[in-house]
Amino acid sequence: MRRILIMVLVGANIVVFGAYFFLRNLESAFEDAVAINEEVVDELSATPGAATDPSTFLLIGSDSRENIPDDFDDFFGVAPGQRADVIMLLQVLPDEGRAQILSIPRDLKVELDGYGIQKINAAYAFGGGSLLVSSVREATGLPIHHYVEVDFAGFAAIVDEVGGVSINFPNPARDGKSGLSVPAGLQHLDGEEALAYARSRSYQESQDGQWVSVDATDIGRMGRQQELIFAILSSIKRPSTITQAEDLIVAVGEHLEVDAALVRRGFLDLAWAMRDIRPGSIDTFTYPTVTEVIDELYYEVPDEPAAGELLASFGSGESSDDVFASAIHVEILNGNGTKGIAGTYADSLEQEGFVVESVADAGNFDYPVTRLTAAPTDVRMAQLVADVLGFGTVVAGPVPSGIDVLVVLGADASSS
């Protein structure tokens, strides 16, 4: 018996130390893959004491044309230097299993020391990540604990590394400036196509035989960028082997630049604390602004009091207002071919208080999994519908006018 006990204890220690060294190897692989920014640390807020404490990341997408693959179509123009093309604040609340994203207009008016009145994205061009961190902090009054940057080529590569992303287009869509051109329906985008969608500011849809502009503004573009964040998170598969885990971390990490404080804090400890955060538990916001013209230049300025109220709510980590079924308008499409199934689930949702606007057949009947689509700001609505159904995958994407959640029933609905 004593010998058996010793063997068990030895085996347990091997497992524990094996797991420890595996995790440390993953952390080392991440540190070797990413570019580490030491200078930006001086502008960051003090690192939270524990991995489970709320943390705010400044996420930057730069418009650098460097490293764009030669086989990409030439829709990038000539833009010397680089600016912050995407500016987002990500606040993670690990103890609550949720997160919040706040998109900040790149044309937000700020005053930069030594440069006068500027658009906030110019801070990156003048002073790199350090000046951008301090500018965003001063403009919002929010702490910034960590910094993550990716350029055009890196974003496209990350999308390709996770196997592409799925976006639902209610109509054929295009943008002649960014190179976007997709048919209607659920489309699986590769890195180049996703980048064209993320950059689209002249977005058009074909409606009733005519091309019309739809959300063809910076605000609309920020919504599409949020949608892509959800799509990337939904596309990341949980690694089933040690090799897969390391390959994923290295593949994504080599396209990122992060602050040195994040590396010292311990990437894996933070990632483990965030393990319960899913796309359905992420709230998205756009900083409310109005347009102001100064010397024939267009700037975005805070729309008060809405801007101040949003920053206060975001900073305190408050969740969005409660969502009630009676306020959610749903369209249900039969995507598996089972006769009458859309009507059956429409009845079930109506009994729960949802407003079912219409039922119809999807474009095809080969959906393996039910998809619930909502705008990035309404993902929690889709999650509530999914919770009531008891199945389905929630994604962010365009939905028909007057509809909050588009449900396409897949093969999993037939057996539920």
SEPASE-501024 format. One record per residue (C-alpha): residue in three letters; residue number from 1; x, y, z. Coordinates in Angstrom, 3 decimals, always signed. Layout:
BEGIN
(node ALA, NUM, (X, Y, Z));
...
This chain:
BEGIN
(node MET, 1, (+0.000, +0.000, +0.000));
(node ARG, 2, (+2.825, +2.383, +0.881));
(node ARG, 3, (+4.491, +1.689, -2.463));
(node ILE, 4, (+1.239, +2.434, -4.306));
(node LEU, 5, (+0.828, +5.706, -2.372));
(node ILE, 6, (+4.374, +6.769, -3.247));
(node MET, 7, (+3.743, +5.958, -6.920));
(node VAL, 8, (+0.539, +8.009, -6.894));
(node LEU, 9, (+2.295, +10.979, -5.291));
(node VAL, 10, (+5.175, +10.773, -7.761));
(node GLY, 11, (+2.712, +10.587, -10.652));
(node ALA, 12, (+0.786, +13.565, -9.339));
(node ASN, 13, (+3.962, +15.609, -9.053));
(node ILE, 14, (+4.940, +14.709, -12.608));
(node VAL, 15, (+1.554, +15.925, -13.838));
(node VAL, 16, (+1.769, +19.157, -11.823));
(node PHE, 17, (+5.308, +19.987, -12.902));
(node GLY, 18, (+4.523, +18.916, -16.468));
(node ALA, 19, (+1.569, +21.305, -16.590));
(node TYR, 20, (+3.671, +24.073, -15.028));
(node PHE, 21, (+6.461, +23.732, -17.584));
(node PHE, 22, (+3.914, +23.486, -20.417));
(node LEU, 23, (+2.341, +26.781, -19.372));
(node ARG, 24, (+5.698, +28.461, -18.946));
(node ASN, 25, (+6.714, +27.252, -22.412));
(node LEU, 26, (+3.550, +28.782, -23.849));
(node GLU, 27, (+4.293, +32.059, -22.096));
(node SER, 28, (+7.845, +32.008, -23.377));
(node ALA, 29, (+6.596, +31.308, -26.898));
(node PHE, 30, (+4.279, +34.325, -26.681));
(node GLU, 31, (+7.079, +36.590, -25.431));
(node ASP, 32, (+9.348, +35.437, -28.247));
(node ALA, 33, (+6.653, +36.019, -30.865));
(node VAL, 34, (+5.385, +39.507, -30.002));
(node ALA, 35, (+7.139, +42.832, -30.442));
(node ILE, 36, (+7.572, +44.412, -27.006));
(node ASN, 37, (+7.180, +48.160, -26.538));
(node GLU, 38, (+9.121, +49.485, -23.534));
(node GLU, 39, (+8.578, +53.207, -24.124));
(node VAL, 40, (+4.800, +53.148, -23.843));
(node VAL, 41, (+4.953, +51.780, -20.280));
(node ASP, 42, (+5.693, +55.219, -18.809));
(node GLU, 43, (+2.295, +56.472, -20.026));
(node LEU, 44, (+0.280, +53.497, -18.766));
(node SER, 45, (-1.697, +53.399, -15.538));
(node ALA, 46, (-0.397, +51.202, -12.718));
(node THR, 47, (-0.875, +47.514, -13.443));
(node PRO, 48, (-3.788, +46.011, -11.452));
(node GLY, 49, (-2.681, +43.877, -8.530));
(node ALA, 50, (-4.341, +40.615, -9.604));
(node ALA, 51, (-5.138, +39.012, -12.952));
(node THR, 52, (-8.814, +38.947, -11.939));
(node ASP, 53, (-8.954, +42.729, -11.387));
(node PRO, 54, (-10.527, +44.887, -14.124));
(node SER, 55, (-8.009, +45.895, -16.793));
(node THR, 56, (-8.287, +48.298, -19.706));
(node PHE, 57, (-6.403, +47.781, -22.968));
(node LEU, 58, (-5.866, +50.349, -25.691));
(node LEU, 59, (-6.240, +48.467, -28.976));
(node ILE, 60, (-4.657, +50.164, -31.981));
(node GLY, 61, (-4.869, +49.309, -35.654));
(node SER, 62, (-2.254, +51.336, -37.514));
(node ASP, 63, (-2.586, +52.194, -41.206));
(node SER, 64, (+1.017, +51.291, -41.944));
(node ARG, 65, (+1.371, +49.960, -45.513));
(node GLU, 66, (+4.550, +48.101, -44.628));
(node ASN, 67, (+4.510, +44.319, -44.989));
(node ILE, 68, (+1.283, +44.259, -47.051));
(node PRO, 69, (+1.566, +41.078, -49.163));
(node ASP, 70, (+2.407, +41.589, -52.837));
(node ASP, 71, (-0.594, +39.521, -53.907));
(node PHE, 72, (-3.102, +41.885, -52.214));
(node ASP, 73, (-5.066, +44.062, -54.639));
(node ASP, 74, (-3.863, +47.674, -54.605));
(node PHE, 75, (-6.587, +49.516, -52.693));
(node PHE, 76, (-4.301, +51.145, -50.137));
(node GLY, 77, (-3.088, +54.257, -51.939));
(node VAL, 78, (+0.041, +56.111, -50.890));
(node ALA, 79, (+0.126, +57.250, -47.269));
(node PRO, 80, (+3.608, +57.984, -45.895));
(node GLY, 81, (+4.142, +57.324, -42.217));
(node GLN, 82, (+1.376, +55.776, -40.161));
(node ARG, 83, (-1.642, +56.840, -38.141));
(node ALA, 84, (-4.041, +55.086, -35.802));
(node ASP, 85, (-6.733, +53.813, -38.137));
(node VAL, 86, (-8.601, +51.947, -35.371));
(node ILE, 87, (-8.786, +53.096, -31.739));
(node MET, 88, (-10.634, +50.981, -29.188));
(node LEU, 89, (-10.645, +50.602, -25.435));
(node LEU, 90, (-11.207, +47.063, -24.203));
(node GLN, 91, (-12.099, +46.677, -20.543));
(node VAL, 92, (-12.054, +43.112, -19.229));
(node LEU, 93, (-13.852, +42.217, -16.022));
(node PRO, 94, (-12.683, +38.634, -15.350));
(node ASP, 95, (-14.561, +38.171, -12.077));
(node GLU, 96, (-17.817, +38.902, -13.897));
(node GLY, 97, (-16.918, +36.892, -16.996));
(node ARG, 98, (-17.549, +39.812, -19.345));
(node ALA, 99, (-15.874, +42.645, -21.204));
(node GLN, 100, (-16.660, +46.009, -22.796));
(node ILE, 101, (-15.395, +47.617, -25.994));
(node LEU, 102, (-15.501, +51.367, -26.590));
(node SER, 103, (-14.710, +52.577, -30.125));
(node ILE, 104, (-13.239, +56.069, -30.344));
(node PRO, 105, (-13.562, +58.071, -33.585));
(node ARG, 106, (-10.175, +58.595, -35.176));
(node ASP, 107, (-11.254, +62.158, -36.057));
(node LEU, 108, (-11.913, +63.096, -32.411));
(node LYS, 109, (-10.690, +66.653, -31.799));
(node VAL, 110, (-7.890, +66.937, -29.227));
(node GLU, 111, (-5.149, +69.384, -28.390));
(node LEU, 112, (-1.666, +67.886, -28.550));
(node ASP, 113, (+1.232, +69.559, -26.775));
(node GLY, 114, (+3.373, +71.254, -29.400));
(node TYR, 115, (+0.997, +70.441, -32.244));
(node GLY, 116, (-2.173, +72.376, -31.386));
(node ILE, 117, (-5.630, +71.180, -32.420));
(node GLN, 118, (-5.416, +67.794, -34.118));
(node LYS, 119, (-7.421, +64.677, -34.825));
(node ILE, 120, (-6.616, +62.062, -32.213));
(node ASN, 121, (-5.241, +59.564, -34.723));
(node ALA, 122, (-2.464, +62.064, -35.527));
(node ALA, 123, (-1.067, +61.518, -32.021));
(node TYR, 124, (+0.304, +58.204, -33.219));
(node ALA, 125, (+2.053, +59.830, -36.180));
(node PHE, 126, (+3.615, +62.546, -33.989));
(node GLY, 127, (+4.573, +60.517, -30.932));
(node GLY, 128, (+3.865, +56.844, -31.492));
(node GLY, 129, (+2.054, +54.700, -28.960));
(node SER, 130, (+3.164, +56.798, -26.000));
(node LEU, 131, (+1.535, +60.010, -27.206));
(node LEU, 132, (-1.569, +58.130, -28.312));
(node VAL, 133, (-1.965, +56.509, -24.884));
(node SER, 134, (-1.687, +59.839, -23.079));
(node SER, 135, (-4.047, +61.497, -25.597));
(node VAL, 136, (-6.750, +58.845, -25.218));
(node ARG, 137, (-6.379, +58.897, -21.440));
(node GLU, 138, (-6.746, +62.685, -21.311));
(node ALA, 139, (-9.665, +62.689, -23.741));
(node THR, 140, (-11.614, +60.031, -21.869));
(node GLY, 141, (-10.377, +60.293, -18.286));
(node LEU, 142, (-10.101, +56.492, -18.228));
(node PRO, 143, (-7.108, +54.480, -17.003));
(node ILE, 144, (-5.172, +52.502, -19.616));
(node HIS, 145, (-3.245, +49.530, -18.263));
(node HIS, 146, (-2.036, +47.843, -21.446));
(node TYR, 147, (-1.315, +48.570, -25.105));
(node VAL, 148, (-1.823, +46.256, -28.108));
(node GLU, 149, (-1.066, +47.280, -31.700));
(node VAL, 150, (-1.505, +45.563, -35.066));
(node ASP, 151, (-1.016, +46.934, -38.594));
(node PHE, 152, (-2.962, +46.220, -41.813));
(node ALA, 153, (-0.872, +43.203, -42.788));
(node GLY, 154, (-0.953, +41.835, -39.239));
(node PHE, 155, (-4.743, +42.080, -39.022));
(node ALA, 156, (-5.181, +40.207, -42.305));
(node ALA, 157, (-2.680, +37.571, -41.198));
(node ILE, 158, (-4.470, +37.032, -37.868));
(node VAL, 159, (-7.777, +36.490, -39.704));
(node ASP, 160, (-6.076, +33.925, -41.920));
(node GLU, 161, (-4.429, +32.238, -38.922));
(node VAL, 162, (-7.815, +31.613, -37.253));
(node GLY, 163, (-9.204, +30.181, -40.489));
(node GLY, 164, (-11.112, +33.240, -41.716));
(node VAL, 165, (-14.264, +34.843, -40.344));
(node SER, 166, (-17.959, +34.479, -41.195));
(node ILE, 167, (-20.032, +37.619, -41.797));
(node ASN, 168, (-23.682, +37.701, -42.833));
(node PHE, 169, (-24.537, +40.235, -45.549));
(node PRO, 170, (-28.261, +40.947, -46.010));
(node ASN, 171, (-27.532, +42.273, -49.530));
(node PRO, 172, (-24.623, +42.248, -51.978));
(node ALA, 173, (-22.080, +44.757, -50.680));
(node ARG, 174, (-19.139, +46.692, -52.069));
(node ASP, 175, (-16.693, +49.506, -51.423));
(node GLY, 176, (-14.716, +50.638, -54.430));
(node LYS, 177, (-12.130, +52.377, -52.247));
(node SER, 178, (-11.323, +49.510, -49.850));
(node GLY, 179, (-11.788, +46.733, -52.426));
(node LEU, 180, (-14.758, +45.062, -50.716));
(node SER, 181, (-17.028, +43.054, -53.043));
(node VAL, 182, (-19.232, +40.266, -51.660));
(node PRO, 183, (-22.553, +38.623, -52.570));
(node ALA, 184, (-25.497, +38.446, -50.180));
(node GLY, 185, (-25.731, +35.799, -47.470));
(node LEU, 186, (-23.285, +34.263, -45.031));
(node GLN, 187, (-19.798, +34.812, -46.422));
(node HIS, 188, (-16.531, +33.382, -45.145));
(node LEU, 189, (-13.905, +36.114, -45.504));
(node ASP, 190, (-10.164, +35.596, -45.701));
(node GLY, 191, (-7.690, +38.108, -44.317));
(node GLU, 192, (-7.635, +40.366, -47.382));
(node GLU, 193, (-11.442, +40.460, -47.590));
(node ALA, 194, (-11.836, +41.075, -43.848));
(node LEU, 195, (-9.361, +43.962, -44.071));
(node ALA, 196, (-11.386, +45.490, -46.909));
(node TYR, 197, (-14.517, +45.221, -44.738));
(node ALA, 198, (-12.756, +46.739, -41.707));
(node ARG, 199, (-11.474, +49.680, -43.774));
(node SER, 200, (-14.763, +50.347, -45.559));
(node ARG, 201, (-15.994, +53.915, -45.206));
(node SER, 202, (-17.832, +54.063, -48.554));
(node TYR, 203, (-19.934, +50.986, -47.869));
(node GLN, 204, (-22.756, +50.253, -50.319));
(node GLU, 205, (-25.446, +47.591, -50.670));
(node SER, 206, (-27.427, +46.546, -53.710));
(node GLN, 207, (-31.077, +47.088, -52.804));
(node ASP, 208, (-33.893, +46.673, -55.325));
(node GLY, 209, (-31.396, +46.708, -58.165));
(node GLN, 210, (-29.611, +49.895, -57.128));
(node TRP, 211, (-26.427, +50.528, -55.167));
(node VAL, 212, (-27.094, +52.684, -52.115));
(node SER, 213, (-24.785, +53.913, -49.351));
(node VAL, 214, (-25.390, +52.250, -45.982));
(node ASP, 215, (-23.637, +53.521, -42.852));
(node ALA, 216, (-20.951, +54.952, -45.143));
(node THR, 217, (-19.363, +56.964, -42.326));
(node ASP, 218, (-16.644, +56.588, -39.737));
(node ILE, 219, (-19.317, +55.588, -37.205));
(node GLY, 220, (-20.576, +52.879, -39.547));
(node ARG, 221, (-17.011, +51.725, -40.101));
(node MET, 222, (-16.449, +51.423, -36.350));
(node GLY, 223, (-19.524, +49.205, -36.149));
(node ARG, 224, (-18.083, +46.947, -38.850));
(node GLN, 225, (-14.775, +46.801, -36.993));
(node GLN, 226, (-16.563, +45.749, -33.802));
(node GLU, 227, (-18.388, +43.115, -35.816));
(node LEU, 228, (-15.072, +41.717, -37.015));
(node ILE, 229, (-13.734, +41.549, -33.454));
(node PHE, 230, (-16.691, +39.314, -32.562));
(node ALA, 231, (-16.194, +37.249, -35.700));
(node ILE, 232, (-12.508, +36.668, -34.919));
(node LEU, 233, (-13.323, +35.634, -31.346));
(node SER, 234, (-15.983, +33.250, -32.661));
(node SER, 235, (-13.527, +31.745, -35.151));
(node ILE, 236, (-10.811, +30.955, -32.613));
(node LYS, 237, (-11.011, +27.236, -31.864));
(node ARG, 238, (-9.994, +25.921, -28.466));
(node PRO, 239, (-6.695, +24.055, -28.979));
(node SER, 240, (-6.984, +20.321, -28.369));
(node THR, 241, (-3.246, +19.625, -28.148));
(node ILE, 242, (-0.162, +21.275, -26.703));
(node THR, 243, (+1.230, +21.796, -30.206));
(node GLN, 244, (-1.986, +23.462, -31.410));
(node ALA, 245, (-1.990, +25.809, -28.413));
(node GLU, 246, (+1.604, +26.888, -29.020));
(node ASP, 247, (+1.072, +27.236, -32.777));
(node LEU, 248, (-1.968, +29.485, -32.241));
(node ILE, 249, (-0.197, +31.700, -29.711));
(node VAL, 250, (+2.880, +32.110, -31.904));
(node ALA, 251, (+0.866, +32.634, -35.096));
(node VAL, 252, (-1.223, +35.422, -33.577));
(node GLY, 253, (+1.500, +36.868, -31.355));
(node GLU, 254, (+3.988, +37.487, -34.145));
(node HIS, 255, (+1.652, +40.107, -35.620));
(node LEU, 256, (+1.215, +42.079, -32.384));
(node GLU, 257, (+3.107, +44.781, -30.526));
(node VAL, 258, (+2.359, +44.889, -26.790));
(node ASP, 259, (+3.577, +46.874, -23.820));
(node ALA, 260, (+6.378, +45.436, -21.716));
(node ALA, 261, (+4.197, +45.631, -18.590));
(node LEU, 262, (+1.820, +43.057, -20.089));
(node VAL, 263, (+4.699, +40.664, -20.626));
(node ARG, 264, (+6.001, +41.188, -17.092));
(node ARG, 265, (+2.499, +40.772, -15.666));
(node GLY, 266, (+2.225, +37.309, -17.164));
(node PHE, 267, (+0.229, +36.776, -20.321));
(node LEU, 268, (-1.062, +33.321, -19.369));
(node ASP, 269, (-2.266, +34.367, -15.923));
(node LEU, 270, (-4.325, +37.101, -17.515));
(node ALA, 271, (-5.545, +34.836, -20.318));
(node TRP, 272, (-6.634, +32.221, -17.774));
(node ALA, 273, (-8.522, +34.831, -15.768));
(node MET, 274, (-10.346, +35.846, -18.971));
(node ARG, 275, (-11.223, +32.289, -20.008));
(node ASP, 276, (-14.964, +32.643, -19.318));
(node ILE, 277, (-15.413, +35.738, -21.479));
(node ARG, 278, (-17.353, +34.863, -24.642));
(node PRO, 279, (-18.596, +37.016, -27.546));
(node GLY, 280, (-22.076, +36.992, -26.022));
(node SER, 281, (-20.765, +38.545, -22.820));
(node ILE, 282, (-19.066, +41.522, -24.492));
(node ASP, 283, (-20.850, +44.879, -24.605));
(node THR, 284, (-19.893, +47.320, -27.356));
(node PHE, 285, (-20.165, +51.101, -27.385));
(node THR, 286, (-19.255, +53.947, -29.706));
(node TYR, 287, (-18.150, +57.257, -28.216));
(node PRO, 288, (-20.992, +59.695, -29.050));
(node THR, 289, (-19.839, +62.703, -31.048));
(node VAL, 290, (-21.067, +65.446, -33.360));
(node THR, 291, (-19.232, +66.878, -36.344));
(node GLU, 292, (-17.565, +70.284, -36.146));
(node VAL, 293, (-15.837, +72.126, -39.001));
(node ILE, 294, (-12.702, +74.152, -38.204));
(node ASP, 295, (-10.736, +75.804, -41.001));
(node GLU, 296, (-12.501, +73.559, -43.517));
(node LEU, 297, (-11.431, +70.419, -41.637));
(node TYR, 298, (-13.968, +68.027, -40.151));
(node TYR, 299, (-13.556, +66.969, -36.527));
(node GLU, 300, (-15.651, +64.895, -34.145));
(node VAL, 301, (-16.343, +66.493, -30.752));
(node PRO, 302, (-18.014, +64.861, -27.723));
(node ASP, 303, (-21.804, +64.938, -27.810));
(node GLU, 304, (-22.642, +65.987, -24.262));
(node PRO, 305, (-24.102, +64.943, -21.916));
(node ALA, 306, (-24.257, +61.519, -23.615));
(node ALA, 307, (-20.452, +61.306, -24.004));
(node GLY, 308, (-19.743, +62.009, -20.330));
(node GLU, 309, (-22.446, +59.615, -19.169));
(node LEU, 310, (-21.082, +56.834, -21.350));
(node LEU, 311, (-17.513, +57.328, -20.111));
(node ALA, 312, (-18.701, +57.248, -16.499));
(node SER, 313, (-20.662, +54.053, -17.122));
(node PHE, 314, (-17.801, +52.414, -19.012));
(node GLY, 315, (-15.237, +53.406, -16.390));
(node SER, 316, (-17.288, +51.947, -13.555));
(node GLY, 317, (-17.766, +48.693, -15.456));
(node GLU, 318, (-21.539, +48.995, -15.435));
(node SER, 319, (-23.322, +46.566, -17.702));
(node SER, 320, (-25.680, +47.734, -20.428));
(node ASP, 321, (-29.325, +48.266, -19.524));
(node ASP, 322, (-31.239, +45.043, -18.962));
(node VAL, 323, (-32.636, +43.507, -22.139));
(node PHE, 324, (-36.272, +42.421, -22.117));
(node ALA, 325, (-37.767, +39.864, -24.507));
(node SER, 326, (-40.667, +42.147, -25.398));
(node ALA, 327, (-38.217, +44.670, -26.872));
(node ILE, 328, (-36.496, +42.134, -29.153));
(node HIS, 329, (-37.742, +41.774, -32.729));
(node VAL, 330, (-36.811, +38.453, -34.315));
(node GLU, 331, (-36.831, +36.986, -37.819));
(node ILE, 332, (-36.575, +33.200, -38.116));
(node LEU, 333, (-35.345, +31.398, -41.227));
(node ASN, 334, (-35.497, +27.645, -41.868));
(node GLY, 335, (-31.923, +26.648, -42.628));
(node ASN, 336, (-32.251, +22.854, -42.281));
(node GLY, 337, (-35.223, +21.982, -44.497));
(node THR, 338, (-37.469, +20.488, -41.811));
(node LYS, 339, (-41.019, +21.382, -42.776));
(node GLY, 340, (-42.675, +23.880, -40.421));
(node ILE, 341, (-39.707, +24.154, -38.071));
(node ALA, 342, (-39.425, +27.958, -38.358));
(node GLY, 343, (-43.061, +28.344, -37.345));
(node THR, 344, (-42.631, +25.937, -34.440));
(node TYR, 345, (-39.767, +27.914, -32.944));
(node ALA, 346, (-41.545, +31.189, -33.703));
(node ASP, 347, (-44.431, +30.011, -31.527));
(node SER, 348, (-42.012, +29.046, -28.747));
(node LEU, 349, (-40.281, +32.421, -28.770));
(node GLU, 350, (-43.557, +34.316, -28.867));
(node GLN, 351, (-44.693, +32.406, -25.788));
(node GLU, 352, (-41.551, +33.708, -24.062));
(node GLY, 353, (-42.480, +37.281, -24.985));
(node PHE, 354, (-40.285, +37.880, -28.045));
(node VAL, 355, (-41.718, +39.696, -31.054));
(node VAL, 356, (-41.377, +37.431, -34.108));
(node GLU, 357, (-41.712, +39.652, -37.157));
(node SER, 358, (-41.526, +36.975, -39.840));
(node VAL, 359, (-40.627, +33.372, -40.705));
(node ALA, 360, (-39.291, +32.145, -44.041));
(node ASP, 361, (-36.886, +29.724, -45.678));
(node ALA, 362, (-33.188, +30.503, -45.744));
(node GLY, 363, (-31.334, +30.607, -49.040));
(node ASN, 364, (-30.287, +26.974, -48.506));
(node PHE, 365, (-30.962, +24.118, -46.085));
(node ASP, 366, (-27.399, +23.032, -45.269));
(node TYR, 367, (-26.772, +25.035, -42.078));
(node PRO, 368, (-25.186, +22.554, -39.631));
(node VAL, 369, (-25.520, +24.897, -36.648));
(node THR, 370, (-28.138, +27.519, -35.798));
(node ARG, 371, (-26.796, +31.066, -36.187));
(node LEU, 372, (-28.187, +34.048, -34.313));
(node THR, 373, (-27.016, +37.338, -35.818));
(node ALA, 374, (-27.313, +40.783, -34.259));
(node ALA, 375, (-25.583, +44.122, -34.656));
(node PRO, 376, (-22.446, +44.435, -32.486));
(node THR, 377, (-24.320, +46.649, -30.027));
(node ASP, 378, (-27.178, +44.111, -29.785));
(node VAL, 379, (-25.243, +40.883, -29.293));
(node ARG, 380, (-26.703, +40.492, -25.807));
(node MET, 381, (-30.153, +40.356, -27.407));
(node ALA, 382, (-29.038, +37.447, -29.589));
(node GLN, 383, (-27.530, +35.741, -26.558));
(node LEU, 384, (-30.859, +36.027, -24.710));
(node VAL, 385, (-32.668, +34.377, -27.641));
(node ALA, 386, (-30.003, +31.634, -27.750));
(node ASP, 387, (-30.403, +31.051, -24.014));
(node VAL, 388, (-34.154, +30.566, -24.474));
(node LEU, 389, (-33.677, +28.247, -27.469));
(node GLY, 390, (-30.980, +26.291, -25.661));
(node PHE, 391, (-28.713, +26.046, -28.709));
(node GLY, 392, (-27.125, +28.090, -31.489));
(node THR, 393, (-24.075, +30.242, -32.125));
(node VAL, 394, (-24.221, +34.005, -31.612));
(node VAL, 395, (-22.429, +36.218, -34.139));
(node ALA, 396, (-22.286, +39.941, -34.770));
(node GLY, 397, (-23.321, +41.156, -38.197));
(node PRO, 398, (-25.784, +43.129, -40.324));
(node VAL, 399, (-29.494, +42.328, -39.896));
(node PRO, 400, (-32.562, +43.413, -41.902));
(node SER, 401, (-34.133, +46.762, -41.080));
(node GLY, 402, (-36.501, +46.535, -38.112));
(node ILE, 403, (-34.968, +43.265, -36.915));
(node ASP, 404, (-32.828, +42.927, -33.784));
(node VAL, 405, (-31.951, +39.233, -34.079));
(node LEU, 406, (-31.880, +37.089, -37.227));
(node VAL, 407, (-32.182, +33.373, -36.432));
(node VAL, 408, (-31.224, +30.801, -39.084));
(node LEU, 409, (-32.177, +27.368, -37.791));
(node GLY, 410, (-29.573, +24.711, -38.474));
(node ALA, 411, (-29.412, +20.941, -38.117));
(node ASP, 412, (-29.060, +21.253, -34.341));
(node ALA, 413, (-32.619, +22.658, -34.188));
(node SER, 414, (-34.157, +19.488, -35.601));
(node SER, 415, (-32.932, +17.365, -32.730));
(node SER, 416, (-33.648, +19.879, -29.966));
